[in-house]
Amino acid sequence: MRGLIAIYARVSTEEQAKQGFSIAAQIRECTRLAGDAQTRVFADEGVSGETLQRPALQELMRSIEAGEIEEVICLDPDRLSRKLLHQLLLTEEWDRRGVRLSFVNGSYAKTPEGNLFYALRGAISEFEKAKINERMCRGRREKARQGRVLRDFQIYGYDFEPRTEQLIVNEREAAVVRQIYAWFLQPPPGIKGLAGIARALTQAQVPTKRGAARWHRQVVRQILRNRTYIGEFYQNKWDTTTGRVRLRPREEWILIPCPAIISPELFAEVQRRLSVNSRS
């Protein structure tokens, strides 16, 4: 039995607003290339091309492994993946299974020239993506240096004011923050340690920042460790450009002053007590 022609389309969140990258437009162009052949559409919407862990792409790969697909049509190589290595891994695997790969914009021939052309297009696409990321990071750093909060970081005790791009105190949550610090330093009967505080907040039906009904000891610890509550909110603290989350050197952090909820003296005493408990 003759296999199907698969149409693969992808658009990331930031590309959805750009003309020519819509899923419908990609499918329309690929269908035109397929002609009258029977097709099956695999579409990933709002998914980055930096990873292969995409629902529709994974389904397409399973269909190829099952022998159901004889050809894959994409609008362009960077719809398949933004990473050159991923493009080459996919095409190598599909070539091995006898599956043809066609693009609406450009051709892929199984020749040294075709391989070089395909690799160069992938490399350029990856370079463009890296440059976009670099410009976005530079823009965010500049906003931070101007004292503007980049987005709503969901910090308990504060709300994000998008008009002024600042953190403002949420009085209801701030009262809970002060209670957490007080309970930690002078625990009342029945409340002991971080787990006891989390249990007390859960029993009192105090919602978390995200509206969850249950508190965890780690969330309590994060509140007790967070210097934002003494008016020190840091941006550019974490580096995610490499695909991993790592802490930047302290000199790269950007301090954004914000309203304090507790005193520096109270915060310092809590840190001392946490360190003692940790060593114990």
N, C-alpha and C positions, 0 to 999 in steps of 0.2 A: 504494500500500500504506500502511495506517495505521501511524504510527510508534509506538514503544514509550513507556511511561511510565518514566522513570528515577527511582529512589529514591536520594537522596544522603544518607549518614550520616557523621558525623565525631565523633571523641572525641579529645581531647588527652591527654597522659600524666597531667597533674594532675587531669583530670576523670574518669579511668577508675575512680577509687575512689568517685565521687559517685553517689548513687542517681539514676536517671532519665536518665543520660547514656550508658548502655551502648549499644553498636552494635546489639545484638539488640533492645533496647527501642525504639530509633529506627526500625529497619526494620519492626518489628511495627506501630507506630502509622502509619507512612507506607503500609504495605500495606493497612491498614484503610481509609485514605482513598482509595486507588486502586481499591478494590472488586475486581471481577472482571477488570479490564484486565490485559493482559500487561505485566509489569514487568521491569526489569533493575536490579540493585542495584550501586551504586558506593559503597564504604566505605573511609574513611581512618581507621585505628586508630592512636592514639598520635602524631597529627600536629597541630601547632599550627594554629589558625585565623588566624594572623597573616600567613600567606603563601599565595599561589596555587599554589606549586610543590608540589602534593600529587599522588601517583601516581593515585589514583582520580579526583580532580577533573580532572586533565589528560586521563585516559581519557574521562571524561564529555564534556569540551569537544570532543575529537576526534569522538566519536559524534554530537554536536550538529552539528558542521561537516559531517559526512557525511550529514546529513539523516535519521538513524536515530531521533531522539528528538522527540516532540511535546510532552512535558510533563515537568517536573522537580518532584519532591515532596521537601520537607525537613521535618524536625520543627519547626525554628525558624530565623529568619534568621541567628542567630549560629552555627548549624551550617554554614551556607554560608560565612561568613567572620566573623571578629571585627572586621574593619575596614570601616567604612561605605563608604569609597571603593571597596574591592574588591566589596562587595555591589552597589553601583550600577553598576560596570563590567560585572559578570556579567549582571545583569538587563537592562541596556541592550543588550548583545550578544545575549542570548537573545531579547529582544523583537524585535530586528531580524530574527532568523531565524525568527520565528513560533513560538517555544517558550514555552509557558505555564509559570509558576512558581507553585507552591502550597505553603502551609505548614500543618502540622497545627495549630500554635498561632498563630492569627491569619491574616488574609487579606491578599492583595496585589491590589488593584484598580488597573487602568490609568486612574486618575483623579487629579486634583490632590490630593484628600483621601487617597487610597490611597498615593500617592507620599510625601506628608508623613508619614503614619503609619509607613510602612516606613522612611523616613529617620530618624525619631525613635527607632524601636526599635533601629536600627543604631547610632545615636549613643550611646544609653544602654548598649548592650552594650559598645561600645568604651570608654566612660567607666568601666564596671565593671571591665573588664580592666586598664585603666590604674591604677585604685585598688588592685586586687589586687597588681599588680606593685610599686606604691609601698609597700604594707604589707609585702610580702615583703622588699624591699630594706631597709626600716627595721629589720625584725627581724634580718636578716643583719648589718647594721651594729652593732646592739646586742650580738649574740653576739660579734662580733669585738672590740668594746670591752671585753668581759669576758675577753678573752684566749683565746677558744675558736676553734679552727680549724674553718671551716665545713664542709669536706668533704675527701675525699682528692684532693689536687691533683697526685698522681703525680710527686713531686719525687724525682729520683734521689738515693739516699743516705739517704732517710727513708721510714718507714712511717707511716701514719695510724692512730692508736689511737682508735677510735670511742667507747670507754667514757669516756675522759678528754678527748676531742676535742683531742688534742695531736699534734705531730710527734715521733716517736722515731727515733733513729738506727738505720739498717739497716747493721750492721757490715760485711757483705760488700760492699755497694754503697759504703759510706763509704771502704773501702780503695781502691776504683777511683777515687773522686773525688780522693783524695790522690795517687794515681798520676798522674792526668791533670794536676794542678797541678805535680807534680814533673817530668813529661815536658815540660811547656810551658816551664818555667824552665831546666831542664837536659836538653835532648833527648839521648837516647842515640843511638848510631849506627843509621841506618836509619829514625829517627822524626823527621820535620821538619814543624813547623807543625801547624795544626789538622787538616788532611787526613791527615797522617802519624799523628797520635794516633788518629783515627777508624779508619784502616786497621789499626793495630796492635791495637786493641780487637776489631775484626771478625775478624782472623786468630786472635786468642786465644780466640775463641768466647765472648766476654763478652756476655750478653744485655743489651739496653736495658731501661729501666723497663717498657716495654710488651711485653717478650719478643721483640723483633725481633732478628734475627741480625746485621743490618748497622748500623753506626754512620755518622753523617754529620757533616761538619765543623761544621755549624750547631748540632747537638746538643752537641758539644764546646764550642763558643763559649758557648752558653747556660749550661753548667755553670761555665765560667770567669767568667761575668758575674754569676752568681746570688749575691746577698748572703745568702741563707738559710744558706749554708755557714759564715758567720761569726756565725750566731745571730740574723739579722735577717730574719724572714719578714713580708711585708706583705700585708694584705688591704685590700679596698676600693680597690684600685689601678687596676682597669679598669672602665670604664662600658660596659655592654652594653644599657642601657635603651632606646636609640634605634634598636636594630637594627644598629648599628655598634659596633665595639670601639675605644674611645679611652682614652688614658691620662688619669686624673684628675689635678688639681693635687696637688703633693706634700703639701700641708697636709691633704688629705683621706685620705691613706693611713693605715692603722691598723697599728701595729707589734705583732707577736706574737713575743715572745722564744722561741727554741727552742735545742736543743743545737747547739753549733758543731762543725764537722768540721775546719775549718782555722783558722789564726790570722788576725787582722785584718792583721798585717804581711805575711803571705804573699799574702793577697788583694790588698792595695794594690800590691804589687810586680807581680802578674799584670796588674792594671788598667793600671799604668804601661806595661808591656811591650806590652799589646794596643793601647794608644793610639799608641805609637811605631810599631808594625807597621802600624796603620791609616793613619797619616800617610805612612809610606813607600810 
